[in-house]
Amino acid sequence: MERPTATVTQRDQWMVESEVFGIYGCFGSLPPKAQSVMIELHRDSHIEYLTRGLRGLPSSFCVLDANRPWLCYWILHSLALLGESIDDELERNAIDFLSRCQDPEGGYGGGPGQMPHLATTYAAVNALITFGGDEALSSINRGELYKFLRRMKHPSGGFRMHDGGEIDVRACYTAVASILNILDDELVHNVGSFILSCQTYEGGISGEPGAEAHGGVGWYFDKGRSVDFRGGLINWSTVATPSGSDQGGVFPLLQRVCPTIDEQLELRDAGGHCTKDGPQTSTKSNLSEEGKNFEGTTSPGGRLTA
């Protein structure tokens, strides 16, 4: 089989990889004690920085005015990962701010008075869930939020990001119905079919039908909704990772998709689904075969791209 020709983007990536490998090489040559000092997480400094950001941000952040619930979510989630909580007054202020971002007809906007958007709704809901507690959770108007999701639902099975907005795979992921226990058959209807319509000739998944495949949007499928990803996705993912690298989040996507495909390959039904007795025996063997396409090719940095 003819080996694929490297693109300009791949060559640029290999150049960056070579530089990064050089940095890692220098790091690896240091004594263990020096390494531990260099990779030490300055936890207290991070907590101080994050807490200060939750109280107020400098004027340079004005470009993110339509993303303020995201800023709350990123800060709160980072603090949670560090095992840190905030004082009661700051928590009440954050809950109050997110409540003012909530539209009376459901959903959360990027700031007070802004139109509701599925992405900022996702961020606001997850920020409030990070807080937990009655005050935070009871501030979410689940009834109106459900109505908002129903309005965003499109006949194709997907969702609009906002009134008159784009319909793409992100919207299926950021529709927070499941985590709020308001998911029903109407919201789920044809979601799997819509995601499958975004699968491209390469086997990858695009943000919308007809667009370019991208690894990041592969996170937006729901394993429990009978979305049938087959060998094409694995083939594309293998080609998209020439150096074992992560182009657009492909490698974590691959890790998540493989178990799903293995489960589907074991299914036997009258609809002609692939089985382990069929031409594809497992995702592991497919990945091994695809990897051979790149054996013997070397990046400009001297790394084998297998």
Summary of the structure (lengths in Angstrom):
residues: 306
radius of gyration: 22.9
end to end distance: 15.3
largest distance: 64.9
contacts: 893
relative contact order: 0.09
helix: 56%
strand: 5%
